[in-house]
Amino acid sequence: MAIPFPRQALAYGEPFYWDERYNAERAKHGKDHCFEWYCDLDDLWPILEMYGGDELAKSSDRSLIIGAGDSALGEQMLERGFHFIQAIDFCKTVVDFMDKRYEHQPRLQYSIVDARKLDRYPTDHFQFIVDKGCTDATFCSWNSYLEVLRLNQEVCRVLEPGRFFLLVTYGSAPTRMPHLTHDSLPWKVETCPLPGKPGVFCYVCTKLHPHELSRAQRASQEDRRKRASFEKHEEVDIEWERRKLAPSCTTFKDKYTRGQVRTVRVRDADMLLEQIEQARKDAEELSIQSQEQSGDAVDKRASRASRELAR
């Protein structure tokens, strides 16, 4: 059964909200419109300088922007000397816009990817990852704490040891540190307010090398490895593999969700509407067939009765 989203809430954690928003902004401001959440790279540069600045840019062969939206951050990073930037967002509308805008720039690529599921990228792949607002939006999704943990775990997995993830957020330390310091996340977290931006906070999460992990982090990592090893030997569930990639607007709780409610995101309702229309047509055809069959039976009984009377 689908759970209706409260009308008074902004569905920042759902793709349908961003599809509508980006289409509306593009219609209002034009195709070259950019919106920067919280700050731009110039505002962030004093903090990045504390962690290498220009040397950081030169040594980062592969960088990742999660929840990229229509920000100009990727273009600004290229101007600062970053080599290659992968920008991802789960909203197909904005990715199509930005991919077309930067089609002439091979070092800046946009892809439709959910930051909570970075399966396409290998472990320890990126030298620098930045998030401006993606985590905050994820806090507005169903099962938000679990979804934020999944996001952080995936970001940490694809981050190279010794490199860092920069989180820019409206969340102060008491609201963000419990999520960033989960035992399953092998990184060191430092925080500071963003100069000149009241209410905006930066968190620098540096991924630790294996020998730097605490006892609790080692235990958590070992537990995750065991679960991963067990899952590799599990029989592949074809139905689950099909469903986890298919667009849907339904909240499920059954054997495929491993005991937890799973909301599968929807990018557009065309397929759902087609299915509803097809189901309506099928129901009408069955009703007509049933009426015809019922009418034939009545005609046969009437014919039989008339023959008996004629005798």
Secondary structure as the mmCIF struct_conf table of DSSP 4:
data_model
#
loop_
_struct_conf.conf_type_id
_struct_conf.id
_struct_conf.beg_label_comp_id
_struct_conf.beg_label_asym_id
_struct_conf.beg_label_seq_id
_struct_conf.end_label_comp_id
_struct_conf.end_label_asym_id
_struct_conf.end_label_seq_id
HELX_LH_PP_P HELX_LH_PP_P1 ALA A 2 PRO A 6
TURN_TY1_P TURN_TY1_P1 ARG A 7 GLN A 8
BEND BEND1 ALA A 9 ALA A 9
TURN_TY1_P TURN_TY1_P2 TYR A 12 GLY A 13
BEND BEND2 GLU A 14 GLU A 14
HELX_RH_AL_P HELX_RH_AL_P1 PRO A 15 HIS A 29
TURN_TY1_P TURN_TY1_P3 LYS A 31 ASP A 32
BEND BEND3 TRP A 37 TYR A 38
HELX_RH_AL_P HELX_RH_AL_P2 LEU A 41 GLU A 49
TURN_TY1_P TURN_TY1_P4 MET A 50 GLY A 53
HELX_RH_AL_P HELX_RH_AL_P3 ASP A 54 SER A 59
BEND BEND4 ASP A 61 ARG A 62
STRN STRN1 SER A 63 ILE A 66
BEND BEND5 GLY A 67 GLY A 67
TURN_TY1_P TURN_TY1_P5 GLY A 69 ASP A 70
BEND BEND6 ALA A 72 ALA A 72
HELX_RH_AL_P HELX_RH_AL_P4 LEU A 73 ARG A 80
TURN_TY1_P TURN_TY1_P6 GLY A 81 GLY A 81
STRN STRN2 ILE A 85 ASP A 89
BEND BEND7 PHE A 90 PHE A 90
HELX_RH_AL_P HELX_RH_AL_P5 LYS A 92 ARG A 101
TURN_TY1_P TURN_TY1_P7 TYR A 102 HIS A 104
TURN_TY1_P TURN_TY1_P8 PRO A 106 ARG A 107
STRN STRN3 LEU A 108 ILE A 112
TURN_TY1_P TURN_TY1_P9 ALA A 115 ARG A 116
TURN_TY1_P TURN_TY1_P10 ASP A 119 ARG A 120
BEND BEND8 TYR A 121 TYR A 121
TURN_TY1_P TURN_TY1_P11 THR A 123 ASP A 124
STRN STRN4 PHE A 126 LYS A 132
BEND BEND9 GLY A 133 GLY A 133
HELX_RH_AL_P HELX_RH_AL_P6 CYS A 134 THR A 138
TURN_TY1_P TURN_TY1_P12 PHE A 139 CYS A 140
BEND BEND10 SER A 141 SER A 141
TURN_TY1_P TURN_TY1_P13 TRP A 142 ASN A 143
HELX_RH_AL_P HELX_RH_AL_P7 SER A 144 VAL A 158
STRN STRN5 LEU A 159 THR A 169
BEND BEND11 TYR A 170 TYR A 170
HELX_RH_AL_P HELX_RH_AL_P8 ALA A 173 LEU A 180
TURN_TY1_P TURN_TY1_P14 THR A 181 THR A 181
TURN_TY1_P TURN_TY1_P15 ASP A 183 SER A 184
STRN STRN6 TRP A 187 PRO A 193
HELX_LH_PP_P HELX_LH_PP_P2 LEU A 194 LEU A 194
TURN_TY1_P TURN_TY1_P16 PRO A 195 GLY A 196
TURN_TY1_P TURN_TY1_P17 PRO A 198 GLY A 199
STRN STRN7 PHE A 201 LYS A 207
HELX_LH_PP_P HELX_LH_PP_P3 LEU A 208 HIS A 209
HELX_RH_3T_P HELX_RH_3T_P1 PRO A 210 GLU A 212
HELX_RH_AL_P HELX_RH_AL_P9 ARG A 215 LYS A 232
TURN_TY1_P TURN_TY1_P18 HIS A 233 HIS A 233
BEND BEND12 GLU A 234 GLU A 234
HELX_LH_PP_P HELX_LH_PP_P4 GLU A 235 VAL A 236
HELX_RH_AL_P HELX_RH_AL_P10 ILE A 238 LEU A 245
BEND BEND13 ALA A 246 ALA A 246
STRN STRN8 THR A 251 PHE A 252
BEND BEND14 ASP A 254 ASP A 254
HELX_RH_3T_P HELX_RH_3T_P2 LYS A 255 THR A 257
TURN_TY1_P TURN_TY1_P19 ARG A 258 GLY A 259
BEND BEND15 GLN A 260 GLN A 260
STRN STRN9 ARG A 262 THR A 263
BEND BEND16 ARG A 267 ARG A 267
BEND BEND17 ALA A 269 ALA A 269
HELX_RH_AL_P HELX_RH_AL_P11 ASP A 270 ALA A 310
#
